[in-house]
């Protein structure tokens, strides 16, 4: 179904774009449990609906970018360009995590980082960047063979690298946690986390249990990829964000439209660092930037971060 008409997206360059939200109303559980052919058909039909109203590129939101082969089959069966938005999701997730860490008194260059879902496309790219930035990195994923294969590629990493399939063990000593699994239920509980840790939850549905913010006033949980969109944008649909802000995956689609690059930019299970760097450059060109932090649909103020930092004993 067509959910809404998006207007007012305007670049710093003067370029303008309009768009549409089109809905494929399947829950993450349905997307993961229904026959894959049926899921593909429903998503492809939704892309065709976008084409009919005038879209030239479609961003696969939330779990629609996870199922199957990461959009490749969907793109092959669509007449317009398709992107998962994962390149800009990586860029903003890392930027937000490192910024939040510094506000919590954590020096990223001396920090122990962990990536949950490290064998996936977003997680692997996050792991590569953090391995160049932090002093230690733990890669966490259930796909043990894939995890070991990928970690072996980090031969020139600045960080010491470890792997595990045990989430609690993998993040218990981490100062910075980026979680990007494709789980359909929360997998990170309050007692898993180190005092003073920063957790950036990029996954949708969320990986972090709401109990973390309810029971731990000494850790900072933020959502990944909340972006301020340039222009006087009106989404004409309330998806829980403040006005003029969007998820990074949505923003990647808008950036490519403003650039006139109607191409399948991010597809499959691999996101390259080069793609992340390029989409970051294009985002800055057009005026997209990281918005304020949010946690469980609520804004996180500097005062709240100072309170959490104090509770963590970081003064």
N, C-alpha and C positions, 0 to 999 in steps of 0.2 A: 504494500500500500504506500501511496505518497503521504508522508506525515506532515511535511511543511515545506514552504518555499523560503530559502535563505537569501537575504538581500544585504547590500551595503558593505560587502568585503572590498576594501580599497587599499592598494599597496602604497608605500611611500613613493614609488615611481609614478603613481597616477593610474596604473592599471586597475581595472575593476573586474569583479566576478560575482556571479550569482550561483545559487545551487539549490539542492533539494535534499531533505532527509527522506530516504525511502526505507520502509520497514520490512524486515523478514522476521515476524514475531515468533521465533523459536527460542526456548530457554537454552542455556548452556548444556543442561542435562540432555535435552532433546537433540541438540546438535552433536553431542558425543555418543548418543545411544541409538539414534535412528540409523537405518541403512545409509551408507555414505552416498550412494547414487541418488537417493531421495533428498538428502541434504544439499548436494550439489545442484540438483534441479531447482529447488526452492530458491537458493541464492542466485543462480543464473537467471531465473525468472524475475527476481528483484532487480538485478542489473539491467535486464531488458526494459523494465519499467522506468528505470532512471534514464535510459537512452531515449525512450518515447517522450519524456517530458523535456528533453534537451540537453542532458548531461553528456559531457565528453570524456569524463574520467570518474571512476567510482572508488571510494576508499572503503575497504572492508572493516567494519567496526567490531570491536570486542571479540567475541568468540568465533565470528564468521571468518576471521583471519587465521584462526588456529586449526580448524578442522581440515582433515585431508592433507593436501600437499602445499598448504600455505598460499592458496589463491591461483596456483598455476593452471589447474584444470578449469577453474572459473574463468580466468582470462582467455584461455584457448577457445572457450565456448561463448565469448562475448564480443560484440562488435565495437565496444569502446574500451578505453584503457582501464586497467584495474591495478590498484596498489593496496598493500596492507597497512601502509603508514608506519611500518616498523622502524624505518630509518630515523624519522624524527622522534619517534617514541624513545629510541635509544638515546638520542642526543639530549632530549630534555630530561630523561630519567637520570642520566649521569650528571648533567649540570645541576639539577635540583638536589641530588644526593650529596654532591661535594659542597654545594653552597650551604645546605642544612648542616652538614658535618662541621663546617667552619663556625657556623653560628652556635653550635653546641660545644665549641672549644676543642674540636678534634682536628688535628693536623692530618690531612689525607695522605701525605707522604710517609707518615709514621703509623698509619692505621692498618688494622686487619680488616679486610673486606670479605664479604661472602656474597655469592650469587646463587639464588635458589631457582632452579630451572636452567642451569648453566649449559645444558646440552641442546637447548632450543635456539632458534635464530636470534632472538633478542638477547637471551642470556649469554650466548657465546660471544657476541660483540661487546656486551657490557664487560664480560670477563677479560677480553683482550685489552680494553681501555684501562680497567682497574689494575690489571697486571703491570701496566706501564706506569701507574700512578702511585699505588699503595705499596706498603712494605710486605704484606702477606695477603694471600688470596685463597679462599676455600671455595671450590666449585661443587655445588650440590645438585644432584639429579638422580632419578631412579634408573636412568639408562646408563648403567655402570660402564659398559664397553665403550659407548660413545663418549662418555665423560673422560675416560682415560685416553681415548684417541685424541680428543681435543686438547686436553691439558698437556699432552706430549708436544703439541705444536707451539707452546709458549716457551720456547727455548731461550729467547732473549728477554724474558720478563724481568723487570726490576724486582717484583715481588717473589717471595717463595710461594710455591703453588701446591695445594693439597686438594684431594677430592674425597667425596663421601656420598653415600646414598642415604645417610641418616640426617634428616633435617635438623633435629635438635642438637646433635653433635656438631654439625657443620656451622651453625650460627652462634653457638653458645659463647664464643670468645670474640665475635666480630663486633667492631666498632661501627661499621657501615654494612648494611644488608640491602641488596637490591633483589626483589623477588618477582619473578616473571614466569611462574609455572602455568601450565594449562589445566590445573586442577579445577574441579567444579565446586569444591567446598574449601573452607578455610583450613590451612595446613600449618600456620604459625601461631603458637599459643604463648600466653604471657610468660610462663616459666622457662621458655627457650632462650630468652634474650638477656644479654649482658646489660648491666646498669650503665646508662648513658648512651646506649646505642641509638643510631639513626636507621630507620627502616623505610625504604622507598618501595611502595607496593604498586608496581606497574600492571599487575595481572587484573583481568576482568573476566569472571568474578574475582573478588579480592582473595588474596592468599592469607592476609593477616586477619585473625579473629578480632571481632569488635571488643572482645574481653581484654585485649592488650591495652587499649586506651582507657578502658574502665578500671583496670586493676594495676596498671603500671604508670605512675606519674613521673617516672625517671627515664623513660624512653620516648623518643620522638618518632611518630608514624606520619608519613606524608604520602600523598598520592603522586604517582609519576605522571609527567606529561600534561600538566595544566598550562594552557597557552593563551596569552592575550592576542586577540585577532585584530589587525589594523582596520581602520575605517569605522563607520557607524553601523556595524553589523547587527542584524536582527535575525536570529535563528527561527523565530516564530514557533518555538517549541521549548518547553522547560525540561531539560535533561539533568537538572540539579546543580548546574554551575552558575556563577554570577554572570551578569550580562557581559557580552563581548569576550567571553572566554570559551575555550573548547579543549577537547582532548588533542593530544599531539597527532594521533592517527588522522583525525579530521583535518587538522591544520596542514599536514603534509599534502593532502588532496587539494586544499585551497592554494597552497604555495605553488604546486605544479600547474594549477589552472591559471594563476596570475602570471606565471612564467611562460604560459603557452606551450607547456611540455605535456601534451596529452599522450603519455607513454606509461607502460607498466614498469614503474620505478622500483618498487620493492615487492618481490614475490619470492615464494619458496621458503626454504628453511635456513637460508643464509643471508645475513645482512653484513655488508662489508664496511670497514672503517671509512673507506673512500666515499661510500654512499652517505654515511653519517656526516662526514665533514662537508660534503657538497650540499646536503639539504640544510645544514646549519648555516652555511654561507648564503643560500637562497632565502632562508627565513629572515636573516638579518637584513638582506637587501630589501625585502618587501615589508619589514616592520613587525614580524612576529617575534614575540619574546616570552620568556618564562613568566607566568603570572605568580601571584602570591601562593604560598603553600596552602594545601587543603588536606583534611583528614576526615574520612567518613562523612563526606558531603558538607563539612563545616570549615570555615577559614581558620588557619592557624596564625595567630598574631605573634609579633616579636615578643610581646609580654609573656605569652604562653610558652614560647621557646625559652625565655629567660627563667621562667618558673621551673620548667622541666630540667634545664641545665643545673639550676640550684639543687633540685632534688637528687640529681645524679652526682652531686659533689664536685661539679666543674664550675668554679667561680672565676 
